Amino acid sequence: CITIVIHSSFPNIPGVIISRIVNKSLIQARNTITLNVGEADSVKINMPVITDEGLVGRVVSVSANYSIAQILYNRSLNITVKDQRSRVDGILNYDGTGNLLINNVPKSADVKVGDVLITSEYSNYFPAGIPVGTVIEEGNLDNLFKKIVIKPLVSFSGLEEVFILRHLPEMERLDLENEYIKK
């Protein structure tokens, strides 16, 4: 059962909410999915959305019975990730033209084609260790940074059901980090 697998992988998360996708966009710069669960099902903004394959995105809007989640293919969603093998960190985002890229990875970093990327402990929105994707291209972007392209582990075109993790950001940490940025 997926709930058992998720609970054993993330023991500090008090369960999941199972949801069906009732609408999705996959051809825009800011793609989303609409889910058939909402506030009445205890869904809250910023909860992570996953499948048994890996990360899908996060909830960004909620009504009584529905919610909308940004997916990996959304330019507004940035995710801190880590190479599972080498532990190199970076920021995943969608370029709006079909590519998921890892940014801010130094040219000298040990990242190879085939490496699996997972969510990083530096994220306040996602628990660490959720599988995200596999490196399919690695090269030099410029004199300082690598260009890393990944393929998500989740197949978005056939996606019909997802799991919402009952995990919310730590508000004290978010407030502190946002206050510091304003200075």
Salt bridges, closest charged atoms under 4 A:
ASP89 OD1 - LYS82 NZ 2.85
ASP110 OD2 - ARG85 NH1 2.86
ASP110 OD1 - LYS112 NZ 3.83
ASP115 OD2 - ARG85 NH2 2.86
GLU121 OE2 - LYS82 NZ 3.40
GLU137 OE2 - LYS147 NZ 3.80
GLU138 OE2 - LYS146 NZ 2.50
GLU160 OE1 - ARG20 NH2 3.91
GLU177 OE2 - ARG173 NE 3.00
GLU179 OE2 - LYS182 NZ 3.61
